[in-house]
Amino acid sequence: MADRPDKVCLALLVSGDEAAVARVRSHQCVTIDGCGKACAQKNVEIAGGNVAGAVQVARTLTKHRGVQPGDGSELTEEGWQMAREIAEAVVDEAAAAGGEQVA
Amino acid sequence: MAADMNKTVKVGIISCSGEEMAEGTISRSAVRRVLEVLRPHDAVTLCLPLFLAGNEGERNFARTHPTITVDGCDKLCARLGTEKHGGPVARSLVVSEIVGDGIAGCSRSLRTHTAADEQAIALVADRIAVEIDSLLEAGDA
């Protein structure tokens, strides 16, 4: 496994940027989507990348009914706790994938 | 602005997704501030990845309303994508140009939010608000 995972701008990837496309094709990818439309997962797949793991924030939210995570501008402490939970899920997916990862 | 623009008083803001860089975080935070605090009744945001991926609802809004793109860097994903799929943009803003050297102290993560981030977000949000006002005053929205 690589020492450090790296990130790719989703909009840059969707725009067809050659370097971004090359990065997702040459690395195992973990996608993190906010909603069920799954733009990140679908567009990595469309770009020819390998989605080794797909995490959806909305699924995490359904496990915490009644929790107030905050809003688009600011997370509450509960929201940050959920963010940590999601981050751990990403780490697990990345570890399971092995090799280098981008997300 | 095209004569067939929808007369509903709303401006569409399309922000950089910019997960790789601080400029992306500032773009999204500034747009949220405009929507929630500065101009809550005058603007909506369009999801750039969804827009680029071909969502017709998002694209149709961009075709029928004036849009302001807020890009993090000179790759201009938001502007170029909007122009390709939704027509000309009314205003194009670039965070790195607005914030200048101040970007050096900014963070990619909101968790490590600093005074430099706050200053950059305020600067960009104020500029977006000015551009919205300009469009509304010109009757372009």
gemmi code that builds the backbone of each chain (N, CA, C; Angstrom):
import gemmi

chains = {
    "A": [
        ("MET", (0.844, -1.201, 0.000), (0.000, 0.000, 0.000), (0.875, 1.247, 0.000)),
        ("ALA", (0.464, 2.243, -0.725), (1.205, 3.497, -0.752), (1.142, 4.161, 0.609)),
        ("ASP", (2.168, 4.971, 0.902), (2.191, 5.654, 2.190), (1.043, 6.642, 2.316)),
        ("ARG", (0.754, 7.326, 1.241), (-0.264, 8.373, 1.311), (-1.270, 8.215, 0.174)),
        ("PRO", (-2.550, 8.127, 0.510), (-3.574, 8.191, -0.533), (-3.571, 9.590, -1.144)),
        ("ASP", (-4.100, 9.717, -2.320), (-4.179, 11.019, -2.960), (-5.626, 11.279, -3.368)),
        ("LYS", (-5.929, 12.524, -3.695), (-7.293, 12.882, -4.083), (-7.304, 13.395, -5.520)),
        ("VAL", (-8.451, 13.242, -6.151), (-8.639, 13.779, -7.506), (-9.898, 14.631, -7.499)),
        ("CYS", (-9.826, 15.814, -8.102), (-11.018, 16.663, -8.219), (-12.032, 15.974, -9.120)),
        ("LEU", (-13.236, 15.793, -8.627), (-14.255, 15.104, -9.414), (-14.619, 15.892, -10.671)),
        ("ALA", (-14.777, 17.200, -10.538), (-15.154, 18.003, -11.707), (-14.076, 17.939, -12.783)),
        ("LEU", (-12.826, 17.919, -12.352), (-11.721, 17.837, -13.307), (-11.776, 16.499, -14.042)),
        ("LEU", (-12.084, 15.451, -13.307), (-12.203, 14.121, -13.906), (-13.357, 14.081, -14.900)),
        ("VAL", (-14.505, 14.602, -14.486), (-15.691, 14.578, -15.354), (-15.456, 15.428, -16.602)),
        ("SER", (-14.645, 16.459, -16.459), (-14.340, 17.323, -17.599), (-13.430, 16.642, -18.617)),
        ("GLY", (-12.899, 15.482, -18.249), (-12.056, 14.726, -19.171), (-10.594, 15.078, -19.123)),
        ("ASP", (-10.161, 15.766, -18.069), (-8.752, 16.128, -17.938), (-7.881, 14.872, -18.035)),
        ("GLU", (-6.921, 14.892, -18.943), (-6.135, 13.693, -19.228), (-5.374, 13.182, -18.017)),
        ("ALA", (-4.797, 14.100, -17.262), (-4.020, 13.689, -16.093), (-4.924, 13.053, -15.035)),
        ("ALA", (-6.108, 13.631, -14.841), (-7.035, 13.080, -13.844), (-7.519, 11.697, -14.275)),
        ("VAL", (-7.828, 11.553, -15.560), (-8.280, 10.249, -16.064), (-7.168, 9.208, -15.899)),
        ("ALA", (-5.947, 9.617, -16.221), (-4.818, 8.687, -16.100), (-4.621, 8.249, -14.657)),
        ("ARG", (-4.834, 9.161, -13.725), (-4.635, 8.814, -12.303), (-5.656, 7.797, -11.830)),
        ("VAL", (-6.916, 7.951, -12.217), (-7.907, 6.978, -11.729), (-7.765, 5.637, -12.447)),
        ("ARG", (-7.179, 5.661, -13.653), (-6.974, 4.395, -14.367), (-5.773, 3.617, -13.832)),
        ("SER", (-4.845, 4.349, -13.236), (-3.608, 3.700, -12.806), (-3.564, 3.418, -11.306)),
        ("HIS", (-4.649, 3.741, -10.589), (-4.704, 3.503, -9.151), (-6.025, 2.836, -8.776)),
        ("GLN", (-6.026, 2.150, -7.658), (-7.281, 1.689, -7.078), (-7.992, 2.909, -6.491)),
        ("CYS", (-9.281, 2.993, -6.698), (-10.015, 4.187, -6.260), (-11.051, 3.858, -5.191)),
        ("VAL", (-11.171, 4.753, -4.234), (-12.278, 4.721, -3.272), (-13.077, 5.995, -3.508)),
        ("THR", (-14.344, 5.845, -3.850), (-15.177, 7.022, -4.112), (-16.007, 7.352, -2.873)),
        ("ILE", (-16.228, 8.636, -2.663), (-17.058, 9.109, -1.540), (-18.159, 9.983, -2.129)),
        ("ASP", (-19.390, 9.486, -2.069), (-20.518, 10.230, -2.618), (-21.385, 10.789, -1.503)),
        ("GLY", (-21.892, 11.987, -1.734), (-22.780, 12.590, -0.746), (-24.173, 11.989, -0.787)),
        ("CYS", (-24.668, 11.725, -1.991), (-26.048, 11.253, -2.124), (-26.125, 10.029, -3.025)),
        ("GLY", (-27.341, 9.539, -3.176), (-27.547, 8.306, -3.934), (-27.343, 8.445, -5.425)),
        ("LYS", (-27.168, 9.655, -5.913), (-26.906, 9.818, -7.339), (-25.521, 9.275, -7.697)),
        ("ALA", (-24.664, 9.171, -6.702), (-23.361, 8.512, -6.842), (-22.536, 9.053, -8.002)),
        ("CYS", (-22.447, 10.358, -8.120), (-21.682, 10.980, -9.212), (-20.219, 10.532, -9.211)),
        ("ALA", (-19.619, 10.458, -8.032), (-18.200, 10.116, -7.967), (-17.971, 8.685, -8.464)),
        ("GLN", (-18.734, 7.756, -7.926), (-18.569, 6.354, -8.330), (-18.823, 6.176, -9.826)),
        ("LYS", (-19.930, 6.727, -10.304), (-20.285, 6.544, -11.716), (-19.241, 7.157, -12.639)),
        ("ASN", (-18.739, 8.326, -12.260), (-17.811, 8.990, -13.172), (-16.412, 8.391, -13.151)),
        ("VAL", (-16.014, 7.810, -12.038), (-14.747, 7.076, -12.051), (-14.901, 5.852, -12.955)),
        ("GLU", (-16.036, 5.198, -12.875), (-16.278, 4.029, -13.733), (-16.320, 4.436, -15.200)),
        ("ILE", (-17.000, 5.542, -15.494), (-17.083, 6.018, -16.880), (-15.692, 6.361, -17.420)),
        ("ALA", (-14.836, 6.885, -16.543), (-13.487, 7.270, -16.960), (-12.566, 6.056, -17.139)),
        ("GLY", (-13.087, 4.899, -16.804), (-12.266, 3.694, -16.954), (-11.459, 3.351, -15.727)),
        ("GLY", (-11.778, 4.005, -14.609), (-11.065, 3.713, -13.368), (-11.649, 2.510, -12.653)),
        ("ASN", (-10.888, 2.006, -11.718), (-11.332, 0.838, -10.949), (-11.817, 1.286, -9.572)),
        ("VAL", (-13.128, 1.180, -9.345), (-13.687, 1.555, -8.039), (-13.548, 0.360, -7.096)),
        ("ALA", (-12.514, 0.426, -6.282), (-12.268, -0.672, -5.344), (-13.191, -0.572, -4.139)),
        ("GLY", (-13.666, 0.611, -3.849), (-14.576, 0.793, -2.726), (-15.439, 2.023, -2.955)),
        ("ALA", (-16.697, 1.944, -2.561), (-17.603, 3.085, -2.742), (-18.295, 3.379, -1.416)),
        ("VAL", (-18.150, 4.603, -0.947), (-18.751, 5.012, 0.322), (-19.812, 6.068, 0.032)),
        ("GLN", (-20.977, 5.905, 0.650), (-22.029, 6.907, 0.480), (-22.380, 7.541, 1.826)),
        ("VAL", (-22.243, 8.847, 1.897), (-22.523, 9.572, 3.135), (-23.987, 9.390, 3.546)),
        ("ALA", (-24.879, 9.395, 2.566), (-26.308, 9.274, 2.881), (-26.607, 7.978, 3.637)),
        ("ARG", (-25.881, 6.919, 3.324), (-26.095, 5.642, 4.028), (-25.697, 5.759, 5.494)),
        ("THR", (-24.625, 6.476, 5.727), (-24.197, 6.677, 7.113), (-25.238, 7.464, 7.882)),
        ("LEU", (-25.816, 8.462, 7.215), (-26.836, 9.278, 7.876), (-28.040, 8.436, 8.299)),
        ("THR", (-28.401, 7.455, 7.473), (-29.580, 6.640, 7.809), (-29.338, 5.781, 9.052)),
        ("LYS", (-28.071, 5.559, 9.381), (-27.760, 4.777, 10.590), (-27.883, 5.628, 11.852)),
        ("HIS", (-28.004, 6.920, 11.663), (-28.022, 7.839, 12.815), (-29.275, 8.699, 12.785)),
        ("ARG", (-30.402, 8.065, 12.714), (-31.659, 8.825, 12.654), (-31.802, 9.695, 13.912)),
        ("GLY", (-32.238, 10.920, 13.679), (-32.424, 11.838, 14.796), (-31.208, 12.683, 15.114)),
        ("VAL", (-30.076, 12.270, 14.595), (-28.860, 13.043, 14.839), (-28.886, 14.315, 13.997)),
        ("GLN", (-28.375, 15.403, 14.545), (-28.313, 16.676, 13.823), (-26.860, 16.926, 13.407)),
        ("PRO", (-26.521, 16.559, 12.159), (-25.106, 16.676, 11.757), (-24.664, 18.086, 11.393)),
        ("GLY", (-25.614, 19.022, 11.295), (-25.264, 20.370, 10.868), (-25.824, 20.620, 9.478)),
        ("ASP", (-25.170, 21.528, 8.741), (-25.665, 21.833, 7.401), (-24.497, 21.931, 6.430)),
        ("GLY", (-24.801, 22.456, 5.254), (-23.769, 22.533, 4.228), (-22.618, 23.459, 4.560)),
        ("SER", (-22.817, 24.304, 5.540), (-21.770, 25.264, 5.894), (-20.971, 24.852, 7.118)),
        ("GLU", (-21.650, 24.200, 8.040), (-20.975, 23.928, 9.316), (-21.508, 22.652, 9.932)),
        ("LEU", (-20.603, 21.780, 10.356), (-21.000, 20.552, 11.015), (-21.084, 20.763, 12.520)),
        ("THR", (-22.008, 20.062, 13.131), (-22.054, 20.038, 14.593), (-21.026, 19.011, 15.081)),
        ("GLU", (-20.878, 18.898, 16.387), (-19.966, 17.872, 16.908), (-20.435, 16.488, 16.475)),
        ("GLU", (-21.761, 16.304, 16.437), (-22.290, 15.023, 15.947), (-21.948, 14.828, 14.472)),
        ("GLY", (-21.991, 15.908, 13.725), (-21.628, 15.830, 12.312), (-20.172, 15.444, 12.126)),
        ("TRP", (-19.301, 16.026, 12.966), (-17.875, 15.681, 12.882), (-17.650, 14.222, 13.283)),
        ("GLN", (-18.425, 13.756, 14.247), (-18.309, 12.358, 14.638), (-18.677, 11.440, 13.470)),
        ("MET", (-19.722, 11.826, 12.750), (-20.105, 11.045, 11.582), (-19.043, 11.143, 10.490)),
        ("ALA", (-18.444, 12.316, 10.351), (-17.367, 12.470, 9.370), (-16.203, 11.540, 9.699)),
        ("ARG", (-15.908, 11.402, 10.990), (-14.835, 10.482, 11.400), (-15.210, 9.041, 11.068)),
        ("GLU", (-16.486, 8.716, 11.282), (-16.957, 7.366, 10.976), (-16.814, 7.072, 9.474)),
        ("ILE", (-17.172, 8.061, 8.684), (-17.053, 7.895, 7.231), (-15.581, 7.780, 6.827)),
        ("ALA", (-14.739, 8.587, 7.457), (-13.308, 8.520, 7.161), (-12.758, 7.134, 7.486)),
        ("GLU", (-13.221, 6.561, 8.588), (-12.766, 5.215, 8.939), (-13.242, 4.191, 7.912)),
        ("ALA", (-14.445, 4.390, 7.394), (-14.951, 3.486, 6.353), (-14.092, 3.594, 5.100)),
        ("VAL", (-13.659, 4.799, 4.783), (-12.798, 4.997, 3.611), (-11.452, 4.300, 3.822)),
        ("VAL", (-10.920, 4.441, 5.028), (-9.648, 3.781, 5.335), (-9.798, 2.261, 5.197)),
        ("ASP", (-10.906, 1.734, 5.690), (-11.141, 0.290, 5.576), (-11.223, -0.144, 4.120)),
        ("GLU", (-11.941, 0.628, 3.320), (-12.062, 0.303, 1.891), (-10.692, 0.363, 1.228)),
        ("ALA", (-9.913, 1.386, 1.580), (-8.594, 1.532, 0.982), (-7.675, 0.377, 1.377)),
        ("ALA", (-7.762, -0.003, 2.633), (-6.925, -1.112, 3.106), (-7.312, -2.409, 2.409)),
        ("ALA", (-8.602, -2.606, 2.222), (-9.071, -3.813, 1.551), (-8.631, -3.836, 0.089)),
        ("ALA", (-8.556, -2.648, -0.506), (-8.179, -2.568, -1.921), (-6.709, -2.889, -2.115)),
        ("GLY", (-5.879, -2.485, -1.151), (-4.449, -2.654, -1.312), (-3.938, -1.722, -2.372)),
        ("GLY", (-2.636, -1.727, -2.636), (-2.080, -0.859, -3.653), (-2.261, 0.600, -3.310)),
        ("GLU", (-2.078, 1.453, -4.321), (-2.243, 2.871, -4.094), (-3.710, 3.235, -4.253)),
        ("GLN", (-4.120, 4.283, -3.548), (-5.522, 4.687, -3.664), (-5.628, 6.173, -3.997)),
        ("VAL", (-6.704, 6.465, -4.669), (-7.132, 7.856, -4.767), (-8.588, 7.878, -4.365)),
        ("ALA", (-9.078, 9.015, -3.974), (-10.482, 9.104, -3.611), (-11.055, 10.402, -4.116)),
    ],
    "B": [
        ("MET", (-27.321, 39.280, -22.034), (-27.958, 38.043, -21.583), (-29.056, 37.658, -22.560)),
        ("ALA", (-29.229, 36.389, -22.771), (-30.215, 35.928, -23.734), (-31.610, 36.430, -23.377)),
        ("ALA", (-32.376, 36.788, -24.402), (-33.699, 37.363, -24.179), (-34.674, 36.371, -23.570)),
        ("ASP", (-34.414, 35.074, -23.749), (-35.357, 34.075, -23.251), (-35.056, 33.661, -21.811)),
        ("MET", (-34.195, 34.422, -21.130), (-33.888, 34.073, -19.746), (-35.152, 34.070, -18.889)),
        ("ASN", (-35.249, 33.126, -18.018), (-36.381, 33.048, -17.113), (-36.413, 34.292, -16.228)),
        ("LYS", (-37.581, 34.872, -16.055), (-37.673, 36.114, -15.297), (-37.765, 35.880, -13.794)),
        ("THR", (-37.815, 34.624, -13.353), (-37.773, 34.360, -11.928), (-36.474, 34.940, -11.385)),
        ("VAL", (-36.558, 35.642, -10.255), (-35.378, 36.351, -9.769), (-34.462, 35.394, -9.022)),
        ("LYS", (-33.746, 34.620, -9.756), (-32.775, 33.703, -9.171), (-31.531, 33.657, -10.056)),
        ("VAL", (-30.414, 33.642, -9.403), (-29.149, 33.467, -10.104), (-28.597, 32.096, -9.719)),
        ("GLY", (-28.111, 31.358, -10.684), (-27.516, 30.049, -10.412), (-26.023, 30.186, -10.154)),
        ("ILE", (-25.559, 29.609, -9.064), (-24.125, 29.645, -8.749), (-23.572, 28.230, -8.871)),
        ("ILE", (-22.517, 28.103, -9.618), (-21.900, 26.795, -9.827), (-20.481, 26.854, -9.285)),
        ("SER", (-20.231, 26.082, -8.244), (-18.938, 26.146, -7.549), (-18.012, 25.012, -7.970)),
        ("CYS", (-16.743, 25.332, -7.990), (-15.688, 24.328, -8.102), (-15.946, 23.223, -7.082)),
        ("SER", (-15.678, 21.960, -7.450), (-15.763, 20.909, -6.428), (-14.412, 20.792, -5.721)),
        ("GLY", (-13.334, 20.956, -6.455), (-12.003, 21.211, -5.918), (-11.544, 20.431, -4.702)),
        ("GLU", (-11.767, 19.113, -4.696), (-11.372, 18.334, -3.532), (-9.863, 18.330, -3.306)),
        ("GLU", (-9.104, 18.642, -4.356), (-7.651, 18.555, -4.240), (-7.015, 19.762, -3.557)),
        ("MET", (-7.737, 20.855, -3.474), (-7.051, 22.093, -3.090), (-7.883, 22.980, -2.163)),
        ("ALA", (-7.186, 23.852, -1.460), (-7.862, 24.773, -0.540), (-8.842, 25.668, -1.287)),
        ("GLU", (-8.496, 26.024, -2.509), (-9.369, 26.914, -3.285), (-10.762, 26.301, -3.485)),
        ("GLY", (-10.821, 24.972, -3.607), (-12.105, 24.306, -3.764), (-12.940, 24.414, -2.503)),
        ("THR", (-12.312, 24.216, -1.373), (-13.017, 24.330, -0.089), (-13.525, 25.753, 0.103)),
        ("ILE", (-12.701, 26.722, -0.264), (-13.117, 28.125, -0.138), (-14.271, 28.427, -1.084)),
        ("SER", (-14.213, 27.896, -2.288), (-15.307, 28.103, -3.258), (-16.629, 27.635, -2.680)),
        ("ARG", (-16.630, 26.403, -2.193), (-17.886, 25.824, -1.710), (-18.379, 26.547, -0.450)),
        ("SER", (-17.468, 26.876, 0.434), (-17.862, 27.565, 1.665), (-18.413, 28.959, 1.362)),
        ("ALA", (-17.791, 29.642, 0.424), (-18.248, 30.990, 0.069), (-19.634, 30.936, -0.561)),
        ("VAL", (-19.851, 29.955, -1.411), (-21.169, 29.822, -2.042), (-22.224, 29.518, -0.989)),
        ("ARG", (-21.902, 28.642, -0.044), (-22.867, 28.352, 1.029), (-23.205, 29.615, 1.816)),
        ("ARG", (-22.199, 30.429, 2.073), (-22.441, 31.649, 2.840), (-23.368, 32.602, 2.077)),
        ("VAL", (-23.172, 32.681, 0.786), (-24.044, 33.530, -0.032), (-25.477, 33.015, 0.031)),
        ("LEU", (-25.636, 31.703, -0.100), (-26.978, 31.120, -0.139), (-27.693, 31.217, 1.205)),
        ("GLU", (-26.945, 31.101, 2.271), (-27.575, 31.043, 3.593), (-27.623, 32.392, 4.304)),
        ("VAL", (-26.673, 33.265, 4.017), (-26.576, 34.500, 4.795), (-26.690, 35.760, 3.929)),
        ("LEU", (-25.882, 35.839, 2.898), (-25.784, 37.116, 2.176), (-26.938, 37.365, 1.209)),
        ("ARG", (-27.296, 36.367, 0.414), (-28.359, 36.560, -0.589), (-29.258, 35.324, -0.651)),
        ("PRO", (-29.892, 34.982, 0.451), (-30.650, 33.718, 0.501), (-31.841, 33.657, -0.453)),
        ("HIS", (-32.354, 34.802, -0.862), (-33.552, 34.794, -1.718), (-33.230, 35.009, -3.192)),
        ("ASP", (-31.974, 35.243, -3.484), (-31.636, 35.639, -4.851), (-30.844, 34.603, -5.628)),
        ("ALA", (-30.420, 33.542, -4.976), (-29.531, 32.603, -5.665), (-29.802, 31.164, -5.251)),
        ("VAL", (-29.470, 30.266, -6.147), (-29.475, 28.832, -5.840), (-28.143, 28.281, -6.336)),
        ("THR", (-27.800, 27.089, -5.891), (-26.565, 26.500, -6.383), (-26.871, 25.261, -7.212)),
        ("LEU", (-26.011, 25.001, -8.168), (-26.116, 23.802, -8.987), (-24.930, 22.904, -8.649)),
        ("CYS", (-25.175, 21.618, -8.579), (-24.114, 20.667, -8.232), (-23.261, 20.403, -9.469)),
        ("LEU", (-22.006, 20.834, -9.416), (-21.162, 20.758, -10.617), (-20.963, 19.329, -11.129)),
        ("PRO", (-20.615, 18.366, -10.277), (-20.454, 17.002, -10.810), (-21.744, 16.473, -11.436)),
        ("LEU", (-22.876, 16.773, -10.815), (-24.158, 16.314, -11.356), (-24.442, 17.010, -12.683)),
        ("PHE", (-24.148, 18.281, -12.722), (-24.326, 19.071, -13.944), (-23.475, 18.492, -15.076)),
        ("LEU", (-22.211, 18.244, -14.777), (-21.303, 17.739, -15.802), (-21.659, 16.316, -16.224)),
        ("ALA", (-22.234, 15.574, -15.274), (-22.569, 14.179, -15.576), (-23.818, 14.070, -16.445)),
        ("GLY", (-24.495, 15.195, -16.682), (-25.591, 15.169, -17.638), (-26.977, 15.295, -17.071)),
        ("ASN", (-27.096, 15.734, -15.816), (-28.431, 15.893, -15.231), (-29.179, 17.019, -15.954)),
        ("GLU", (-30.304, 16.689, -16.545), (-31.012, 17.659, -17.374), (-31.642, 18.789, -16.564)),
        ("GLY", (-32.067, 18.479, -15.336), (-32.645, 19.529, -14.502), (-31.645, 20.632, -14.225)),
        ("GLU", (-30.432, 20.239, -13.874), (-29.378, 21.214, -13.587), (-29.022, 21.997, -14.857)),
        ("ARG", (-28.904, 21.275, -15.962), (-28.494, 21.932, -17.208), (-29.576, 22.883, -17.715)),
        ("ASN", (-30.814, 22.481, -17.546), (-31.899, 23.336, -18.015), (-31.944, 24.638, -17.211)),
        ("PHE", (-31.681, 24.533, -15.913), (-31.658, 25.751, -15.103), (-30.568, 26.693, -15.621)),
        ("ALA", (-29.408, 26.140, -15.930), (-28.300, 26.974, -16.405), (-28.601, 27.596, -17.768)),
        ("ARG", (-29.417, 26.918, -18.554), (-29.770, 27.467, -19.876), (-30.771, 28.615, -19.768)),
        ("THR", (-31.563, 28.611, -18.695), (-32.670, 29.569, -18.612), (-32.488, 30.630, -17.535)),
        ("HIS", (-31.404, 30.558, -16.808), (-31.128, 31.563, -15.777), (-29.682, 32.036, -15.923)),
        ("PRO", (-29.403, 33.240, -15.449), (-28.006, 33.687, -15.433), (-27.202, 32.873, -14.422)),
        ("THR", (-25.959, 32.607, -14.752), (-25.127, 31.797, -13.858), (-23.830, 32.518, -13.507)),
        ("ILE", (-23.392, 32.259, -12.297), (-22.079, 32.724, -11.853), (-21.261, 31.479, -11.537)),
        ("THR", (-20.147, 31.319, -12.191), (-19.287, 30.191, -11.862), (-18.197, 30.657, -10.903)),
        ("VAL", (-17.889, 29.808, -9.936), (-16.847, 30.116, -8.959), (-15.814, 28.997, -9.043)),
        ("ASP", (-14.734, 29.266, -9.732), (-13.691, 28.259, -9.916), (-12.571, 28.455, -8.915)),
        ("GLY", (-11.979, 27.338, -8.512), (-10.870, 27.434, -7.576), (-9.586, 27.859, -8.259)),
        ("CYS", (-9.351, 27.299, -9.441), (-8.063, 27.537, -10.105), (-8.265, 27.818, -11.586)),
        ("ASP", (-7.155, 27.988, -12.279), (-7.253, 28.380, -13.688), (-7.623, 27.236, -14.629)),
        ("LYS", (-7.876, 26.067, -14.089), (-8.413, 25.000, -14.945), (-9.866, 25.294, -15.326)),
        ("LEU", (-10.529, 26.103, -14.514), (-11.874, 26.610, -14.832), (-12.892, 25.514, -15.157)),
        ("CYS", (-12.891, 24.445, -14.386), (-13.834, 23.343, -14.636), (-15.279, 23.829, -14.634)),
        ("ALA", (-15.630, 24.668, -13.675), (-17.025, 25.113, -13.564), (-17.416, 25.971, -14.757)),
        ("ARG", (-16.567, 26.919, -15.103), (-16.905, 27.795, -16.232), (-16.958, 27.022, -17.548)),
        ("LEU", (-15.928, 26.250, -17.819), (-15.878, 25.557, -19.110), (-16.988, 24.519, -19.225)),
        ("GLY", (-17.264, 23.831, -18.117), (-18.334, 22.832, -18.125), (-19.693, 23.473, -18.322)),
        ("THR", (-19.905, 24.611, -17.672), (-21.182, 25.313, -17.804), (-21.361, 25.841, -19.223)),
        ("GLU", (-20.306, 26.406, -19.762), (-20.403, 26.935, -21.126), (-20.654, 25.823, -22.140)),
        ("LYS", (-20.068, 24.673, -21.874), (-20.226, 23.546, -22.808), (-21.646, 22.996, -22.776)),
        ("HIS", (-22.212, 22.897, -21.564), (-23.502, 22.204, -21.443), (-24.686, 23.121, -21.153)),
        ("GLY", (-24.419, 24.360, -20.758), (-25.530, 25.228, -20.371), (-25.518, 26.596, -21.015)),
        ("GLY", (-24.521, 26.875, -21.835), (-24.461, 28.176, -22.495), (-23.560, 29.153, -21.764)),
        ("PRO", (-23.497, 30.388, -22.254), (-22.582, 31.381, -21.683), (-22.888, 31.664, -20.217)),
        ("VAL", (-21.853, 31.923, -19.447), (-22.061, 32.276, -18.041), (-22.149, 33.793, -17.937)),
        ("ALA", (-22.893, 34.266, -16.917), (-23.049, 35.707, -16.740), (-21.810, 36.310, -16.087)),
        ("ARG", (-21.232, 35.584, -15.155), (-20.027, 36.045, -14.467), (-19.138, 34.829, -14.199)),
        ("SER", (-17.840, 35.042, -14.295), (-16.880, 33.971, -14.003), (-15.891, 34.475, -12.962)),
        ("LEU", (-15.895, 33.827, -11.804), (-14.982, 34.222, -10.734), (-13.970, 33.110, -10.489)),
        ("VAL", (-12.758, 33.496, -10.124), (-11.709, 32.513, -9.834), (-11.119, 32.836, -8.463)),
        ("VAL", (-11.228, 31.885, -7.556), (-10.805, 32.110, -6.170), (-9.341, 32.526, -6.082)),
        ("SER", (-8.485, 31.846, -6.820), (-7.050, 32.148, -6.714), (-6.761, 33.590, -7.124)),
        ("GLU", (-7.574, 34.146, -8.040), (-7.382, 35.540, -8.456), (-7.929, 36.512, -7.405)),
        ("ILE", (-9.042, 36.137, -6.785), (-9.659, 37.032, -5.792), (-8.827, 37.070, -4.508)),
        ("VAL", (-8.391, 35.908, -4.078), (-7.687, 35.812, -2.786), (-6.202, 36.138, -2.924)),
        ("GLY", (-5.626, 35.855, -4.057), (-4.210, 36.155, -4.295), (-3.298, 35.392, -3.355)),
        ("ASP", (-2.285, 36.079, -2.822), (-1.297, 35.423, -1.972), (-1.887, 34.903, -0.664)),
        ("GLY", (-3.065, 35.412, -0.299), (-3.697, 34.981, 0.949), (-4.031, 33.505, 0.966)),
        ("ILE", (-4.019, 32.877, -0.195), (-4.381, 31.474, -0.281), (-3.332, 30.598, 0.424)),
        ("ALA", (-2.139, 31.118, 0.597), (-1.053, 30.324, 1.168), (-1.374, 29.811, 2.568)),
        ("GLY", (-2.134, 30.586, 3.326), (-2.435, 30.168, 4.697), (-3.724, 29.384, 4.829)),
        ("CYS", (-4.350, 29.053, 3.713), (-5.654, 28.385, 3.757), (-5.513, 26.865, 3.757)),
        ("SER", (-6.594, 26.233, 4.182), (-6.573, 24.786, 4.363), (-7.588, 24.110, 3.448)),
        ("ARG", (-7.291, 22.839, 3.103), (-8.259, 22.075, 2.313), (-9.400, 21.580, 3.181)),
        ("SER", (-9.161, 21.456, 4.458), (-10.161, 20.861, 5.345), (-10.811, 21.903, 6.244)),
        ("LEU", (-12.112, 21.802, 6.390), (-12.819, 22.701, 7.307), (-12.445, 22.417, 8.750)),
        ("ARG", (-11.937, 21.227, 9.001), (-11.593, 20.865, 10.376), (-10.425, 21.695, 10.889)),
        ("THR", (-9.579, 22.118, 9.942), (-8.428, 22.937, 10.336), (-8.632, 24.386, 9.892)),
        ("HIS", (-9.861, 24.800, 9.951), (-10.267, 26.152, 9.563), (-9.486, 27.204, 10.362)),
        ("THR", (-8.892, 28.163, 9.647), (-8.089, 29.199, 10.304), (-8.647, 30.591, 9.982)),
        ("ALA", (-8.020, 31.602, 10.573), (-8.428, 32.979, 10.270), (-8.197, 33.291, 8.796)),
        ("ALA", (-7.174, 32.703, 8.218), (-6.909, 32.922, 6.783), (-8.034, 32.354, 5.930)),
        ("ASP", (-8.548, 31.190, 6.321), (-9.683, 30.607, 5.596), (-10.893, 31.520, 5.701)),
        ("GLU", (-11.147, 31.972, 6.912), (-12.306, 32.832, 7.135), (-12.218, 34.108, 6.298)),
        ("GLN", (-11.034, 34.678, 6.244), (-10.844, 35.903, 5.465), (-11.058, 35.640, 3.976)),
        ("ALA", (-10.537, 34.519, 3.506), (-10.676, 34.175, 2.087), (-12.141, 33.907, 1.736)),
        ("ILE", (-12.825, 33.168, 2.601), (-14.244, 32.855, 2.354), (-15.070, 34.141, 2.314)),
        ("ALA", (-14.808, 35.031, 3.257), (-15.550, 36.296, 3.294), (-15.299, 37.121, 2.039)),
        ("LEU", (-14.054, 37.138, 1.606), (-13.682, 37.904, 0.408), (-14.430, 37.384, -0.820)),
        ("VAL", (-14.420, 36.079, -0.977), (-15.054, 35.468, -2.162), (-16.578, 35.598, -2.070)),
        ("ALA", (-17.129, 35.364, -0.885), (-18.579, 35.454, -0.720), (-19.063, 36.880, -1.011)),
        ("ASP", (-18.340, 37.865, -0.509), (-18.729, 39.255, -0.768), (-18.690, 39.572, -2.267)),
        ("ARG", (-17.699, 39.029, -2.929), (-17.593, 39.286, -4.377), (-18.747, 38.623, -5.135)),
        ("ILE", (-19.118, 37.420, -4.730), (-20.259, 36.753, -5.371), (-21.522, 37.584, -5.161)),
        ("ALA", (-21.701, 38.081, -3.937), (-22.891, 38.887, -3.633), (-22.931, 40.147, -4.495)),
        ("VAL", (-21.788, 40.771, -4.679), (-21.719, 41.966, -5.529), (-22.150, 41.628, -6.957)),
        ("GLU", (-21.694, 40.490, -7.437), (-22.036, 40.102, -8.815), (-23.526, 39.763, -8.935)),
        ("ILE", (-24.086, 39.149, -7.911), (-25.535, 38.882, -7.922), (-26.301, 40.195, -7.989)),
        ("ASP", (-25.914, 41.148, -7.138), (-26.581, 42.446, -7.128), (-26.484, 43.113, -8.502)),
        ("SER", (-25.320, 42.991, -9.093), (-25.102, 43.599, -10.401), (-26.037, 42.993, -11.449)),
        ("LEU", (-26.197, 41.691, -11.411), (-27.096, 41.019, -12.364), (-28.546, 41.404, -12.120)),
        ("LEU", (-28.906, 41.459, -10.847), (-30.294, 41.804, -10.530), (-30.611, 43.251, -10.916)),
        ("GLU", (-29.669, 44.130, -10.657), (-29.885, 45.536, -11.001), (-29.960, 45.752, -12.503)),
        ("ALA", (-29.209, 44.924, -13.216), (-29.211, 45.045, -14.677), (-30.432, 44.378, -15.294)),
        ("GLY", (-31.203, 43.698, -14.444), (-32.394, 43.020, -14.952), (-32.083, 41.760, -15.706)),
        ("ASP", (-30.917, 41.194, -15.445), (-30.515, 39.984, -16.150), (-31.008, 38.722, -15.475)),
        ("ALA", (-31.582, 38.885, -14.288), (-32.030, 37.678, -13.597), (-33.551, 37.585, -13.628)),
    ],
}
model = gemmi.Model(1)
for chain_id, residues in chains.items():
    chain = gemmi.Chain(chain_id)
    for i, (resn, *xyz) in enumerate(residues, 1):
        res = gemmi.Residue()
        res.name, res.seqid = resn, gemmi.SeqId(i, " ")
        for name, pos in zip(("N", "CA", "C"), xyz):
            atom = gemmi.Atom()
            atom.name, atom.element = name, gemmi.Element(name[0])
            atom.pos, atom.b_iso = gemmi.Position(*pos), 0.0
            res.add_atom(atom)
        chain.add_residue(res)
    model.add_chain(chain)
structure = gemmi.Structure()
structure.add_model(model)
structure.setup_entities()
